[in-house]
Structure formats: structure tokens, C-alpha cells
């Protein structure tokens, strides 16, 4: 027998859960089919909210990321009110130290995107203890972070449950069944068939296994260390974003270090090469952390697309919407994705920005 819901989210990671909460708050009946939330990219990253530190060029992707960053405060507050839990949202700013002085020390800035070049003395005042070969760096005061791993994703799960979203874990989607008139009629899974009026694909790196869309896994390995006596001193009070390495200090003394970027398909696990690169990059940038106690290692798969931009909005099937391929910016883009895709699915409200993210830009749908 088919299990029915108004809207089904195919994928229970950060994007699927953010959408489920938003759609439910707007009155829809929602079911989330999740294969294994432990593998979600949203649980893997460091939670940087870094449109400026990532140095995205001006254009629709930067605009989308800045819009989402601007939503973060209210979005996390709303989730905290629903659940009574702390997301760890911290608009702490991001410092981007460099080892070679760039030819130009001015970046295009607007009122919403201030950025400052700091010479070597100034950067050491901003962040004592940086590596000896840092020659200066950028300060992006409006970038920040959220505690995705211990906070956000668990809070989204809790919020979804409290609001009455049905989350079915352990579901492997086997097939999207469609009719000749381009409608998905049901989905076959290892737990039976599910049907809905509308489906949203939020399966991250696994999306390409369900539909012919160019979304590929890009592996990242990560680790964390802990500051001794964080109550006495917190040596890092902002994110450090170096070249190929970032160091993200949480307010309780945990420090997350990431991440490798490997084209190895779904090859799972940690490698000595990967961890060595993270440790040497992090110690070069902030030598003091070589004495900190290691807490944990983990890895996961970012959903990459050919142009590194997500795939958002309508598909070739009338009742299937796409919200996937967020690559390096899924945690940042969760609130704006939830907002724009809910507007589209519930009210057919097509934000002009969505046009840049349509799946048919790749000509393979
Ligand atoms: N957002 C940073 C990363 O994907 O490593």
C-alpha cells in the first residue's frame, strides 16, 4: 500500500530538513525520506558562513549566498524558539591570512560586504599567535559560523518532529516512477511505495543516482581539537580561513579543522595523506594548536556540480522540484533555499534569482 503525504522530501540532510520545517510552518503536510542522516554533508562541514571569505565572484551565486547569510540570525532564532536548543550561530567574522601579499589589497565592497586588508602587524593584533610566515590578510566582519554538527542539524530534526513532520529514516529510494505526461506518480523504496502531490529532491551528493543530473561527490576529511582550559582563555575568537585550510573555533573551546577536497567518488574513510595535509596546514597557520588535544576525525561528501552552483527550482517533471548540488555552501544556503523553494512549491512564486540555478542550464535533464 502506498503511504501518502502532500509533499515528500527525498533526502533528510540539512537542505531537506530546512525545507521540511519551512513547508510545515506554512501549513503543508510533509514527509522526509532519509537514507542515513549520519552521511549528510550538513553534518560534515565546519559550519562556516563565508560568502566573502570564499571569495565568490560578483554574480548570482554571491547574491544568493549573501541573501542567505542575511537570513541566518532570524532563521536560527526561530529554530531555537521552536526547540529551546542552541544552534551555535555566531557572527564572529572570518579572518583570511595569506603567505604572499596579493597585488591588490582592495576588494569590491558594499555596505553589506565590508572587507579590510590588514598588514602583518594589524593582523597579529586582530589574532595573536598566527604563523610566522603570515604577511597579512583579509578581515570579513560579516561572515560567521554555525555549529552544524552538534547544533543545527539536530535542531532541525527536533523542530521538524515537534512541528509534526514525518521523518522516515533508513529509506533507500529505488525508483522515481513517472507517467508519460511528465508527472512523478510514486516512489519505490526499500520500505514500500510513497506518493505525494509534490516531490522535492534534496538528496545531496546522491542526487545523481536518482535522476540524470550532474551532481557528484567531492570528499572532505576533517578533524577537531580542543583548547585546554577554554573557560580561562579562548585563543581564537574568529574563524581563520587560509589557503586549503580553515580553523573554526566554537565558543566552548572545540576547534574544527577542514577540509580536504578530493575527487574520489564515494570512496569513504580517512587517509594519512588527508589528515597530514590538514594538520600541517593548520599548524602552519596557527602553530599553537599543535599542543591541543585531538577530539575526532570524520569525512563526508559535498554535492558538487559542474559550475559549483546549486540546482534549484523546477525540473522536467511538473511535480518534482530540485534543491540539491550546494557543494561548499550548503550550510550557508539552507535558509535561502528553504525560503525560495517553499515560495515556489506552495505559491508558484518564481524569484528572478532562481533562473540562474535551474537544472536545465546543463542540458542533460
Ligand atoms: N564550506 C567549506 C567546505 O566545503 O570545505
Boltz pocket constraint, residues with backbone or C-beta under 6 A from the ligand:
constraints:
  - pocket:
      binder: B
      contacts: [[A, 45], [A, 46], [A, 48], [A, 220], [A, 258], [A, 259], [A, 260], [A, 302], [A, 327], [A, 328], [A, 329]]
      max_distance: 6.0
